[in-house]
Amino acid sequence: MFSGRRQSPEQATGRSMTGFLAGLCGGAAVQYFLDPACGRTRRARFADKAGAAVRRPAKKAADQAGKKLQVTRDKTVGTVRGAVTRSEPAPNDQALADKIRSEVLGRAEFRDHTILVDSANGNVTLRGHVKQPDEIKALEAAVRAVDGVGDVTNLVHLRGTDPKNIQEPMEASRGGRGPRPS
């Protein structure tokens, strides 16, 4: 205060105005938060919002750190798994079905046929139709020769006829007699 220099009237007014406004705001805040009717609610709401303002950035930072840690962990596991080689690939039904499609159905003798291949636990189901009766047995034998095939369910039929899995229920529904409906 006593620095040996005298303040100009504008400086003194500015400081006293700043102090006055600070005191006015402080008094309004005290009245707002200590109001007997609503002060308790206002203080609780202010504490909740202030806490949330502190927690939100901390939670976001923790989430981002967790995601980065998970990505690093996944990359490490993938690298380790990629380094480990197996002498025999693990059984995979989709891979077995794809192998049958490429090795058997890709041959010239079966290429023109519409054959669907399903595989479950090494058991293969063939569906579709062929032109000649001997092609049904040849197809089944070729599929059985593929490495990894356990059992083969052959539902392949001649073009224009019903497959075995439909013929038997149709016969049973007619009681085993009567003409076939057209």
N, C-alpha and C positions, 0 to 999 in steps of 0.2 A: 504494500500500500504506500509506504513512504519511500519511494525510490528517488526522491529528490526532484522528480518531474511532476508537473501538474497535469491533470487530465483535462481534456477539452470537454465542454458541456455535452457534445454529441456522444463521446465515449462513455461518460457517466450515465447518460440516459439509456444508451444501448445495454449497458451492463445491468442497470436497475430494471429495465424492461425484460431482459432475459430471465433474471431472477424472479421477477413478478410472474411471468408466464410459467416457469418451472413450478413455482409454488402453487399457482392456480391449477395446473394439471395434476400435481401431487395431491392436492386437496380434493379434487374431483375423483381421483382414483380411490382415495381413502373413503370418501362418501359412497362411491359406487360399491366397493367391496364390503364395507362395514354397515351397510343399510340393514336395519333390523328386519325388514319384511323380506327382501330378496337377496341379501348379502351372502348368506350361506350357500345358496344355489349358485350364485355368480362365482364365488370362490371355488366351489367344486368343479364347475364347468371350466374355469380358467386352468385349474390344476390338471384336469383331463386333457385339455388341448395342448398345454405346455408339455406334458408327458408324452403325448403322441408326437409332437413336433421333434422331440428328442429320440423317441423309439424308432420312428419311420426310417430315418437315414441309417441308423444302426442295423435295423433288420434288412434293409436293402443291401447294405455292404456285406452282411453275413450271408445273404442269399447268393450274391454274386461270387463270394469266396467259395461257398459250397458248390456252386456250379462249376467253377474252375477246377476245384479239387476233384469233382466227379469226372470231368473231361480228362484230366491228367491220369486218373485211375483207370479209366476205360482204355486210354491209349496204351498204358503200361500193360494191362491185361491182354490187349490185342497183340502187342509186340511179343509178349511171352508165349501166347498161344500160337502165333505165327512161327516162332522159332522152334517149337516142339513139332517134330514130324512123326506121323504115324506110319507104321508099316502097312496097315490096311485101313482104308477109309471107313468111317462110321456108317452103319446102315442108314439109308435115307430112302424112303418110299418114292419121293418125287424123282430122285436121281435114278432109281431103278426103273421107273416107268419111262423116263427120258432115254435111258440106255436101251431099253427094249424098242422104243420107237426108232432110235437111230440104227441099232444093229440089226434088228429083224425087219421092221416095217420099211426100212430104207432100201431093202433088197429089191431088185427088179421084179421078182416073182410076187411080192406082196405090195408093191408100191401103188398099184391101182385100186386097192381095196380100202374100204372105209372101216377101220378098226379103231376102237377106243381101248386104251390101256389104263387100268387102275391098279394101284399097288397099296397094300396095307400089311405091314410087318413082314415083308418079303413074299406075301401071297399075292399073286397076280390074277386079275380078272380081265378077260378079253371079251369085248362086245363088238358086234358089227356083222357084216355079211360078205360072203365071197361068191364066186361064180361056180366053182367045181367042188364036189364033196371031198375029194382028196386034199384040197387046199386047207381044209379045216384041221386035219390031223398034222399036216406038214407045218402049219403055223404054230400049233400047240407044241410040237416037238422042237421047233426052232426057239420058242420062248423058254422052254424047260432047259435048253442048253446054255442059256445066258447065266453067267456067274451071279449069284446072289438071289436067284429065284427059288423060293421054297416050294409052293404048290401053285398049280394053275387051274383056275375055274374058267372053262371055255364055254362061252355063250354065243359063239360065232355060229351063224346059220347061213343057209343058201339064200341068195337074193330071191325075194318073192314069198318066202316062208316065214313063219313065226319062230322066234328062238325057243329053245327048250324050256326056259324059265317062264314062258308065257303059254306054251302049248299045254303043259300039264294042268295049270289052274283053269284054263278054258275047258278042258275035258272034264275036270272035276265039277265045274259050275254047271255043265250040261248033264251031269249025272252019268257021264261016260257013254251017252247015246245021242242020237239025233244028228241031223246035218249041221255042218258048220255054218254059222251066220255069215253072210257076205257083206 
